Amino acid sequence: MNIKTSRDGDVPVYKVDLDEATDRSTSNVVVSSIADLTGRDPNDLDPLWDSVDPEALDSFVDHASEYSTPYQLSFQYQEHTVDIVENRWLRITPTEEATSSASD
């Protein structure tokens, strides 16, 4: 998976192009991306449904993409804020707690 990195001040911002992951569900891309960023196995992460219903997420994104409906969807998962933006980008930023504990 191709994760692009940029910065928003001191905070790293990770972007994944959902158009490149057409063979995988959005929920799968979220879990895989967080696993890659944290260096953990996807099976060792908390279940995604503790943060968002994976089926509802996939259905919402698929429907909005099919009809080119603009939207932005955000939720917290594994000490990261996950934003799905413009029917195309998965934007992941560490939460404030994750950023402060990493710098301590």
BELMOLIN-V946860 format. One record per helix or strand of 2 or more residues. SS is the DSSP state (H for helix, E for strand). FROM is the first residue (numbers start at 1). TO is the last residue. If there is no record, write none. Layout:
BEGIN
SS;FROM;TO / SS;FROM;TO
END
This chain:
BEGIN
E;3;8 / E;11;17 / H;18;21 / H;26;38 / H;42;44 / H;48;50 / H;54;66 / E;72;77 / E;80;85 / E;89;94 / H;96;103
END
